Amino acid sequence: MEKQGHSEMESILLESHSHLKLLTISRELLVTHIHNTQCLVDNLQENDYFSAEDAEIVGACPTQPDKVRKILDLVQSKGEEVSEFFLYVLQQLADAYVDLGPWLLQIGFSPSKLIQSKAVVNTDPVSRYTQKLRHQLGRTSKFVLCYAQKEELLLEDLYTDTVVELVGFGNESLGNLDSPTSLLDHATGILNEQGETIFIFGDAGVGKSMLLQRLQSLWAAGQLDPGLKFFFHFRCRMFSCFKEGDTLSLQDLLFKHYCYPEQDPEEVFAFLLRFPHTALFTFDGLDELHSDFDLSCVPDTSSPWEPAHPLVLLASLLSGMLLKGATKLLTARTGIEIPRQLLRKKVLLRGFSPSHLRAYTRRMFPDRAVRDRLLDQLEANPNLCSLCAVPLFCWIIFRCFQHFHSAFDSSPQLPDCTVTLTDVFLLVTEVHLNRTQPTSLVQRNTRSQTETFHAGQGTLHSLGRVAHWGMERNLFVFSQEEIEASNMQEEDLQLGFLRAIPELGLEGDRPSYEFFHTTLQAFFTAFFLVVDDKVSTAGLLRFFQEWAPPGEAAATSCSPRLLPFQCLGDSGLARDDPFKNKDHFQFTTLFLCGLLSKAKQKLLRHLVSAAALRRKRKALCAHLFASLRAHMKSLPRIQTGGFNQVQAMPTFIWMLRCIYETQSDKVGQLAARGICANYLKLTYCNAYSADCSALSFVLHHFRKRLALDLDNNNLNDYGVRELQPCFRRLTVVRLSVNQITDVGVKVLYEELTKYKLVTYLGLYNNQITDVGARYIARILDECKSLTHLKLGKNKITSEGGKCVALAVKNSKSIIEIGMWGNTIGDEGAKAFAEALRNHPSLTNLSLAFNGISTEGGKSLAQALQQNTSLRIFWLTKNELNDEAAESLAEMLEVNQTLKHLWLIQNQITAKGIAQLADALQKNTGIMEICVNGNLIKPEEAQVFEDEKRIVCF
């Protein structure tokens, strides 16, 4: 029967006018798969094919199939043109009639010019809802929220890309993404095909929310994947507003608490359930979600209709129990981890690189003269410049600069002394408090910072009270009642430190409020703790309890309450590190150290009694000393390579930040003495360039020579500059994977050649070009004690390679050179061949993945006939063939000192490997030749099974 229907359809399609008959043959299929009749009726009526009476007749039918049958009856009764237009509507509104897509392709429907001239209006509920979502997201993402609510900044004018890095489960780098849209690429960076969540993390202020806002804007403009029809954006802190007994269905969460469809919500929701891959969810700020609700006490939900607590819905969405296949983006601050089974991708935001900062400066200051003045001041103050690597702090500093520029006759002047984060937040507070002052064209505001803070004392106290109340309870959203309880006035809200937000729980229409950023709430919390006379010593130090070891801190800690992943697996939130998910506490302690520093006493003595200030400062210093001693003793230590190595944790970075805020040499000296090691390892601590200022502040008190390992952080060139006070002590300098360019390498050259102490220089996986390679060659020339040099995975070509090779040739001390992953090619290989001839000290050399072919390989082989120092030689992932293998075989007959030769993933065949194997008959020194990944088949490799030194697979 089915075959007969197909043959009938095919015969109809051969006829010139067959649309009416086609509807007859396909009637059953159309009745089954057309669910949206209103859209058809609207278009038929709009083009005068249906009268109002026809529409009423269809509307009177009791069921959807009956309506479809009635439409077909009416259409067919009106003839061929109406039947053709009916098919045209189905074709044009593919979203509305998605089930008919294959059928429309099968029949090969092609409308006439007359029908194509007819207007088709999309009244499909799904399409209308998509349009509404685009309008809503386009409106809400158009402007950037800022402190000053009196002004609006266009996202398009302000947004600048940051360093976005794909990482593995262990946060190892997998490469950078070139644009925000690459986050949604289904072929890049996938860690777990079964995972549902793209996890984006980074430090506070690094641009996580801005990145999501950019994605919203792109989707609203139709510039993301056209297959994404729904975009739902939630901030995780919204889920803290729900009470323990609150329940709602997934449909209510999406429609009532985000965006409600104007028509047929049931049909829209059914489409979403059927095609979840058409939806994109973003959940911003997992670290800001705090609730007493215990997910472990309730079952998971996989039913989209069953009411459940909103946190259960969130966890089920992220795990894929609800809407499996939808794209989900989740952001959190560094330190949060989620179960691996949830992860699809893991993305680390690293903030502004120097090039990003320059681009951002151009956007913020289109006037070149003003921009150059700002850049000159930043150049003169590396500490301030390094703070600008964090986009939030950069924005604050730039806004202050704009204020000075407009207020003081176009002669802005940023502070030219050491600037701490506390200074920056005091400055922005002063700027916005002064916004309440009446302006005059002829009279400047001459109030000092002290006078400004004294005049705004009441406002500051109210802001501090609500900030502290929330911080104690891990709350970041405040009700109208809580705001009123702090005695805050309407004019205080207009300053912009707090902003109204639309997200609410199930109750009430009154607005809720939040601080512009969690760091701002932390600042006002610290300010309250300092200036409120009623705060006891214990209250002052409460957030410092987070510095205690896990066991000791358990009783007194302000640790966050339950998060939505505690019931999803043992690999969820780690509990061994008391600093995970506590950046808001860390910033509070940091600002406490800054506000109670000696330099801030002049400002604060007008806001708090001298006795209270002395008491709090004394208590802080004593606790800081004790915490430092206890923490330094708890760090793991090992003896390795003649070094006493201490493995610092991210916690240590926070301590350094706090020490730096105090600007106290006494505290810095204590911290330096507490290190008690000559090798400080700070890898994977997510240190930023500004942290190098804090590190230098401590290490310049260190009196002995020191090895410093800062691999896999985010220091960039500004961080290298901030390390300048340390270089007079450093023998080991490891700065791999840190976004360092030639500018930073120039600083290294200037500093390292002053003291000539360096023995190990690690610069793997940075952004060094031939320009930087020349500086490195000069370091090697001038630092006679340098033994290890790691330059792999940079941007060094043959020119840079020749410079480094010449320096290697002249060095009598170098032991190991790593050049993996550059592009030195055959010319660079020839230069290294010259360096290898009769070299007295070089034992390890990697020229892997450098585009070296036959010519370069032969040069290296010939040079090794005149070398007795090299023990390990990596030539993996080049373009060496059998001719190069023949030269290497000839070398092996002469060179008896080379121990390991790696030729993995080249273009050597069984013939070349046979030549290498024959050479081993005359060589007793070499231990292995690795040739796996070459052009050799398993059966061919069996010939070499007896020669154990040939590794084929």
N, C-alpha and C positions, 0 to 999 in steps of 0.2 A: 504493500500500500504506500509505504514511504517513498519507494523508488518511483512508483507511478506519479506521486505528487511532484517529485523533483523533475521528472520528464515533462510533466504538464507545464511546470513553471518555466523550464528551459524553452519549450515551444512558444510559450506566451512572450518571452523576452525577445524572440525573433520577430515578433510582429511589431509594426511601427507604433500602434496605439494599444497598449496592453495593461495600463495602470489599473483600470477598473477590474479586469479579469484577475490581475495579480492580487488585488485585495480579496477577491472571492476565494481564490486558491489558498491564500495565507491567512484566512480569517481566524482559524483556531490559534495559530501562532500569535497573531496580533492581540487577540483577547487575553491570552495567557501572559504576555510580556508587557503590555501597556498598563502602567500603574497611574500615570499622571494624565487624566483626561482634561483637566481644566486648561492646561497649556494648549492642547489641541483646539478646544472650543474657543479660547481667546484669540488664537491666530486665524481660525476660520471666520470668526465674527469680525475681526479687525480688517480682513480683506474682502468683506461683504459676501463671503461664501455661505455663511450662516446668518440667519436672522435672529433677533432677540427671542422669537418664539422657538426656533430650533434649539437655542441654548437652554431655554426653560424645559423643553422636552427631555433633553439629556440630563439636566439637573434633577428631574423628577424620578429618574431611575433609582431603585433602592440600593444596588450594589455596584462596585467598580466594574466588574465584567459586563453587567447589563449596560452601563454607560458606554463602554467601548463598543458593544454590539450596536447600540443605538446610533453612535457616531458613524460607524461603518455603514449602517443602513442609509443614513442621511447623505453621507458623502457619495456613496455609489448611486444614489437616486439622482444626484445632481450632475453626474456625468464624468467624462474623462479628465477635464481640466481640474476639477476639485479633487479627484482621486490622485492626480499627479501632485497637486499642492500638499495633500495630506502626507504623501511619502516625503516630500521636500522638507516638511516640518520635522518629521522623524529624523531625517538625515542631518539637518542643521543643528538640532538640539540634542547632540549626542549624549550630553550629561544627563538629560532628562530620560532618554530612552536607551540607556547603556546596553540593555539586554538584546536590543535589536541591531546592534552594531555588526555582528557577524552576518546576520541575514541581509542587511543592506549592502554589505560588501559582496555577498554571494550573488545577489540579483543584479549587481552592477548598475544601480540606479543613477541616471544622469538627467537632471532636469532641463527642460527647454529654457530658452532665453526669456520667454514670457514669465514662466514660473520664477526664474531667478530674479526677476525684477520686483517680485513681491516681497514686502517686508515681513520678517519673522521676529516676533517679540518673545523674549525668553521670560516666561512667567513661572518657570519650573521652581519649586520651593528650594531645591538644593542650590541651583544657580543663584537665586535671589539671596539665599543665606550667604553664599560665598561673596557676593557683591557687598552685602552688609558688613561681613567680616573685613573685607578689604577696606571699605570706607572707614570702619571704626579703627582698625589698626593703622591705616594711613594717617588718620587724624591724631591718634595718640602717640604715634612714633615720629611725627613731623618735627616736633620741638624737643630740645634737650632740657630736662628739668635742671634747674640750677638754684643756688642760694637765693638770688634776688628774684623774687616772684614778680617784680615789676617789669622784668624783661623776659623775652622769649628768644632762644637761640635755635636757629634751624639746624636740624641734625645734618642735613646735606652740606651745610657750610662748615660744620664743626668736626664731623666724624673723620678720623684718621685711623688707618689700619695699625695694628700692633703686631708684635711677634707672636704668632699662633703656631704652636709646635705639637705635632702628633707624638705621643709617647706610648711606651708599652706598659704592661702590667706593673713593672718595677720602675716606671718613670724614665726608662732609657729612651733617648731621642730616636724618633723614626723619621725625622725631617719636618720642615716647616710647611705650612699651608700658605698659598699665595693670596687667598681671598676668603671672606666669610662664607661664600657659597660653597667652597670646597668642603666645608664641614658635612654637607649632605651628600657628598660623592660616595656612592655605594661601592666603589672599587678601591678606595684609599684608606689605609690605616685601620682596617677591620681587625680587631683582636679576637672577637668571638661572634661567629655567624649567627648563633642563637641568641645573642644579647640584644636587648631592646633599646638601651640608653646610651646616648653620646654624652659622656661626662666631661664637662669643661671646668677646670679649676685654676686657681691663681690667687695671689695675695689680695688683700683688701685694696680697692681702688685701682686695680690693674685693668679694668674695663670689661668685666664679664657682663654686666647689665647693658652696657653700651653696645656690646657685640650682639646681644639678643635684640636690642632695639633696632639695630641696623638690619638684622634679618627680617624683622617685622616690616620695616619700611620697604625692603626689597620685595617681599611677598605681596604687600599691598599694591606695589607698582607693577606686579606681574613679572618680576625679574628673577624669580626663583623657579624651580621645577614646575612646569605647567600642570603636572599631574597632582600637585598639592592643592586641594580645594578647600581645606580647612586649616586654620592656624589658631591655636588656643594658647594664650600666654597667661601663666599664673606665677605669682610670687609666693614662694614657699611660706613666708611669714603669714600669709593670709590664712593658712590652715591652722595657725595657732589661735585664731579668733573663735574657732568652734569649740563648744563645750563637750564634755565627755559623753553626754547623752544625745548629742546632735547626730542625726542620720539623714542622708539624702541619697538619691539614686545618681548614677553616672549622668543620666540625661539632665537632671536638675543641676548638677555641678556645672555642666557645660553650658546649659541654656539659661538658667536662672541666675547663675553667679558669674557668667561671662558675657554671653551675647544670645539674645532670644530670637528665634526665627520669626519672621513676620507672618508666615503662613505654613500650615501643615508641619508642625514640629515633629510629629510622629514619623512622617515620611523622610524628613531630613535625618532623623536619628537612625532610622532603618537603613538609609544609604550609608551612613557612617559605619554602622556595624557590619554592613556587607562589604564595604571597601575601606577598611581601616588604613590601608597604605596611602590613602589620599589625605590623611590628617598629619599635621605637624604640631607637636606639643612642646612648649618651652616652660621649664620650671626653674625659676631664678632664686638662688640663695638657700640651698639646703641647710647651710650652717645657721641660718636665721630662723629655722623652724624649731620651736621648743614647745612641748606640750606635756601635760601630766598623763595623757592618754597612753595606756600600755597596750601596744599592738599584739604582744605575745599572748594576751588574755582573750583575744577574739579571733574567730576564723578568718582566713582570707576570703575574698569574694571574686568569683569569676562570672557572676551574673550582672549584666548591665542594667537590669531592672530592679534588682534587690537593693533596698536602702541599706546603707552602711555608713560608718563614720567616715568623714572626708579623708582622714589619714589612711584608712584602709583602701579607699579608692585610689589615692595617690600611689601607695605602695603597689597596688595591683596593676595600675597603669604602667609603672616603671618596670615591673617584672614581666609584663606581657600577658598576665592573666586576664586583663581587660584590653581590648583593642590591640591584640597582637598583630604586629606588622606596621603599626603607626610609628612615625619617627618621633623620638622623644629626646630633647636636649635638657640636661640638668646641669646647673652651675653650683659651685660651692667654693669656699676659700680653701687654700692650701692646708692640708692636714686631714681633711675629710676623705674617707675612703668608703666605697660602696662595694658590695659583693661582686666578685668577678663574673658570676653567672649573669649579672644584669648588664655588664659592660659590652657595648658594641665597639665604641671608640673611646679613647682617653686623650684629652686635649689640654695642654698647659698653656695659659696665657702668660707671656713674659714682659708685657708692657712695651714701652717705646725703645726701639733701637735709636742710635744717633740719627740715622736717616729719617726714621719716623718722627723724631722730635723736630727735625728741621721742617718736615712737611706740615706738622701740626702748628709750628710757629708761623709758617706762611699763611695758614688758614686763619689763625687768631689775629694776626697783624698784617693785613694786606699792604699797609703803608711800609715801604721798604726802609725808610729812614728810622721809623719807630722799631721795626723788626731788627735792624742792624744794631740799634742801641741796646735792645734787650739781649741779643746774642753776645754782644761785647761784655755785658755785665755777667751773663751766665759763664762766659769763658773765664772771666776774672774770679769767679767763685765756683770752683769745681764741686764743692759740697752742695750748693744750691742746684747746680746743674744735674748732679746725680739724683737728687730728689725728683727731678723732672722725668726720670725713667718710669715712674709710676704715674699713669695718666691723671688720676684724681689730684694728686699733689701738684702735678704740673699745671692743671687747670686752675687750682687755687693760687699758685704763685703768679700765673699769667694774669688772673683777674685782679690781683693786688697791684701788679705792674700797671694794668690799664687804669686802675683807680688813681694811682700816683700820677700817671701821665695826664689824665684829664683834670686832676685837682691842682697840680702844681706847675702851671704854665708850660706844659709839654716838656718838663725836665724830670722825668721819673728817675728814682734812684732806689734800687733794691739794696738791702743790707750788704755791706762789703766785708763783714766779719763772718765767723762761723755761724751757720744757721741750722738750728735743730728743727725737728718736726713740731715741737711745742711752739717755737717761734713762728712757724708758718701758720698754725691754727690760732695763735694769739693775734697775728697780723690780720687774718681774714675776719676774725671776730671784731677787731677794731674797725676795719673797713666797713662792715655792715652795721655796726652800731652807729657809725657816723652818717649812715644814709638817712637817719632820722633827723639830722640837723638841717635847718633851713639853708638853702643855697643862695648865693649871691654872685652876681657878675663882677662885683668890685671887691668883695671881701672873702678871703680864704677862711677855711676852717683851721684855726690855729690850736685846737685842743691837742694836748699831748696824749700819749697812750694811757698814762696813769689817770688823767682827767676823764678820758673817754670811758674807761672801765669803772671809775668811781661813779660817774653819772648814770651808767647802765647797770649798776649793782643789782637793783631789784629784778631786772630782766634776766641777768645772768644767773641769779639765785633761783629763779623760777625754772629756767631751762635746766639748770643743774639738778634741781630736785626731781623733776620728771625723768631726766636721763638716769639718775642714780636709782630711782624707784624701779625703772624698767630693767636696768642692768642687774640688779640684785635678783630679779625674777626671770632673767633671760628673755625679756619681752622687748620687742622693737616696734610694736603697734600700740597706740594709746587711744582710749575712748575719750569722748568729749568730757565725761565726768572726771576722768583722771587728769586731763589737762586743766580743768577748772579747779580741781583740788590743789593744784600747785600754785594757785593764785596768778596764773598767767593771764595777761590782758590781751585784748584783740590786737593792739598795736605790736605786741611782742610776736604774735604769729605772723604779722606782715613782714617781719625782718627776713623770713625765708629759711631760718634754721629748721623749723618744722614745716611740714606740708601736709595738706589734706589728701587722703587716698580714698579711692572708691571701694576697695575690697573690704567686705564686712562678713561677719558670721551670719547666722540665720536670723538674728534679731536686729531690728531697728534700722532707721533711716538716717540717724545722726552720723556726721562724718567721724572718721578715725584719723589719727595723725601719726606721723613717723618722722624721725630725724632724716635729713637729707642723705646721710650716709652713716653707717655704723661707727666709723671712726669719729664722726662728729659727736655722736652720743657718748662714746668713750671719753672724748675730750671734756664734755660738760659734766660727765660723772666725776672725773678727776678734779675738775674745777670746784664742784660742790664739796667733795671730800676735803679739799684744802681750805675753802673759805667758810664752811659752816662750823661754827664754834661747838655745836653739839656732837660732832663726829668724834668718837673716841679713837684711841690708838688702835684698838682691835678692828674697828670699823674702817679706819684708814688702810690697814694692812690686809683687809679681808681678801682682796683680789690677788695679793701676793702669795696667798696660800696655794695658788696654782703652781708655785715654784717648788713646792715640797715634793719629795719622792711619792709615787702613787699610794703607797700604804699609809704614809703619814698624812697625806692630803685628803684622804677619803672622808674623814669626819667633818672637816671644816671647809672643804672646797665648795666653790660656787659652780660646780660642774653642771653642764647643760643637762636638761632633762631628756626624756626618751625621744629618740629620733625614729623615723619610719623604716629603718632597715634592721633594727635589732632582731626582728623575727624572721628575717629573710636568709639567714645563714651565718655560720661561724666566721666566714671571711669578711664580714661586714665591718662595722666600726671597731677599730682597734682600741683596746682599753689600757695598753701598757704605757702610753705616752700621755701625761696629763695635759699637754698643750694642744692636743688635737681638738679642733672645733672650738678654740677658745681665744681667737684673735681679738675679740672685743674685750676680753679681760686683759690680754696682753697690751693692747693699746691703752687701756685704762692705767695700768701700772707704768707704762712708758710715759704717759702724760703726767702722772704723779711725780715721777722722777724729774721731769722737766720743770713743772710748776714749783716744786720745792727746791729747785737748784738755787745756788747762792745768787745767781744773776737775776732771778725773778723776785727776790725779796723786796726790792724797791717798789715794784708794781703791786705786790700783794699786801704790803703792810698798810695800804689804804683800804683794804677790803676785809682784813682779818686781824685780830689782836696780835701784837708782837709775841706775847706769851704762847698763844696757841700755835703760832707759826713756828716758834722755836721747838715746842714740844713735838709737833708733827715732823719737822725736819730731822730732829734727833732720832725719833722712832724709825723714820724711813731709812736713814743712814745705817743705823744699827742692824735693821732687818736686811738691808741690802748686802751689808758685809757678811752676815751669817749665811744668807742664801747663796752668795757667791762661793763661799768656802765649801758649803755642803755640796753644791752642784759640781764644782770642779773635782772634788774627791770622788764623786759618783761616776765620773766619765770613764769609760773603758780604756785601758792602756795596754799596749803590746810593745815588745822589743822586736824591731825588724830592721835589717840592713844597717846595724850600728846606731839606729835611732830609737829614742824612747817616744813612741807615738801615742798621742791621745786622740781618740775618735770623738769629735764634738758632734752634738745633735742640733737639730733646728732650734731647740730650746736655747742653746748657747748663743745663737744669733739674736734672739730676743733679749737675752741678758746684755749682750754687747750694745744693742740699741738703747736699752735703759741706762746703761753706764754712760753712753755718749750724751744722752739727754741731760745728765747731771752736770756735764762739763767740769767734773771734779777730777783733778789730777790724782788726788788721794785714792779715789775709787778706782781710777785707771791703773794706778800702781799696784793696788791690791789684786786686781784681776790678773795683771801680768805675772805677779808672783805666784798666783794660784795655778797657773798653767802647768808648771812643774814638768815640762816635757820639751824636747827640742824638735818635735814634728807634730804640727797641728793640722789635723785632717778635717776639712769642712765641706766634704763632697755632698752633693744632693741636699743641701740645706736651703735651697731656694733663696739664696742671698742675692740682693740687688746691689746696684752700684753704690747707692747711698749707704749700704751696710759696710762698704769698704772704709768709709769715714769712721764708723764706729770701731772697726777692726784696727785701723791705724791708730786710733786714739788710745787703744790698749797696748798694742804691740810696740809702739814707739817707746814704751817704758820697759820693754823686754831687753835685758842686758846681754843675753847670749845669742849666738847664731841659731837660726831657726829654719826649719823646713815648713813651707806653707802649701797645702793642697786645697785649692778652691775649684777643682774640676766640677763640671756639671752644675753650674749656677747661672746667674744672669747678670754678670758684672759689666760687660761691654767696656768701651774705651774710657768712659767716665770713672768706672770703678778702678781701672788700672791707674788713672791719675790720682785717685784718692789713696792708693796704696803707696804712694811715693815715700812717705816717712818710714815705711817698713823695709825698703830694699837694702838699706845699709846693714841689715841683719840676716837677710835671706840667702840661704845656700840652695834650697830647692824651691822652685817657683812653678807650680802647676795650675794652669789657667785654661785647660781644655774645655771645650763646649761652653763658651761664654760670650759669643757674639762679638768677639774682638776683631777690629779691623786694623789696617795699616797705621792708623792714628795711634792706637794703643800700643802697637809694636814699637813705634818711634819713642814713646815714653819709656818702654822697657829698655830699649837701647840706651837712652840717655841715663837711666838710673843704674842699670846693671853694670855698665862700663865704668861708672864712677867708683864702684866698690870692688868689682871683679871677684865676688865671692861665689857666684852661682855655679853649681855643679850639674843641676838638672833643670831644664826648661821645657815645660809641656804646654804646647799650644795647639793640640789636635782639635780638629773640627771647629774652626773659627772661620773668619772671612778675610783671610790674609791673601794678598795678591803678590805679584812680583815686586812691588814697591816695598812691602813689608819684608819679603824674603831678603832684599838687600840689607835691611837693618839687622835681620837675624844673622846674616853672614858676617856682618861687622861685629856683632856680639860674640860670635864664635872666634873671630880673629883676635878680639881684644881680651876675652875672658879665658885665660889659659887653663883654668880649672874645670871648664865645662866638659862633662863626660856624656851626658844624655840629652838629646834634642828630639822632640816629638812635634812634627809638623804635618801629620797626615790629615787628609780630608779638608784641605784649604783650597785656594784658587790659584795655586802656583803653577806657572807654565814652564816651558823650556828655559826662558830667560832667567826666571827666579831660580829654577833648578840649577842652572850653571853657576849662579852666584854662590848658592849654598855649597855646591860640590867643590868649588875652588877653595872655600873656607875650610871644608872638611879635609881637603888635600893638604892644607897648610897647618892643620891642627895636629899636635902631638899628644893630645889628651882625650879626644873624643872616642867614646866606646860604642855608642848606639845612636843611629839615625833612623827616624821613622818618617817616611815620605808617602805613605799609603794614600791613595785616593786623590792625588793631584793629577796634573796633565803635563808632566815634564817631557814625555815623548822620547824619541830616539836621540834628539840633540841633548836633552838633559841626561839621558842614560850614558851617552858618550863622555859627558863631563864627569859623571860619577865613576866611570871606568878609569879615567885618568886619576881620580882621587884614590881609587883602590890600589893602584900600582904601588907596591912596596909600602903601603900604609903601616905605620908602626903600632897603632892602637885600636882601630875600628874592629869590633867583633860582631856587631849585629847591624844589619842594614835591611830596611824594607823599602822596596820600590814597587810594591804591588799596586795594581789598578792605576797605572800611569800611562797607558797607551803606548807601551814599548813594543816594537815589532822586531823583525828579524835583524835589522841593522843594529839597533841598540843592544839586542841580546847578544849578538856576536862580539860587540865591543866589550861588554861586561865579561863575557867568558874569557876573552883573550887577556883582559886585565887581571883576572883572578889567577892566571897562570903565574903571575908575579906578585902574589899576595899570600902571606902566611898568618895574617891576624884574624881574618874574618871567620866566624864560626857558624853564624846563622844568616841566610840570605833568602828574603821573601820576594818572589817574582810572580805572585798569584795574580790572576785576572788581568793578564796582559795579552799580547797578540803574538806570542812566540810560537814558531812552527818547527817542523822537523829540521830545517836548516840551522835554526838557533840551537835546537837540541843537539845537533851534531857538534857544534862549537863547544857547548857545555860538556859534552862527553869527552872531547879532546882536553878540556880543562881538567876534568876529573882524573885523567891519567897523570897529570902533573901535580895538581894541588891535593895534598894529603892532610890539610889542616881544616878544611871546611867540614862541618858536622851535619848541618841541616840545610837542604835545598828544597824550597817550596815552589813548585811550578803548577799549582792547582789552577784549573779553569783557564788554560791557554788553548792553542790550536795544534797540539802535538798529537801525532797518530801513533799507531803501534810501531811503525818504522823508527820514529824518533826515540821512543821509549826503549826499543831494542838496542839502539846505539848507547843510551845511557846505561842500560844493564850490562852491556859488554864492557863499558869503561870501568864498571865496579870490580871487574876481575883484577884490575890493576890498582885498585884503591881500597886501602884498609882503614882509612880514617873516617870517611863519611858514614853517618848513622842512618840517615833516611833521605830519600828523594820522593816527595809527595807529588803525584801526577794525576790525582783523581780530578774528574771534571774535564778531562781532555777528550780528544776525538778517538776514543778507544772503546771497543765493544767488550762486554763481559767475557765472551769466548776468547777474544784476543788477549785479554788480561791473564787468562789461565797460564799462558806461556811463561809468565814471570812469577808464578806462585812460589817457586823455590828460592827466588831472590827476595828475602824478607825486607831488604832495605828499599825496595821499590814498592810504594804504596799507591795502588791503582784505585781502590774503592774503600 
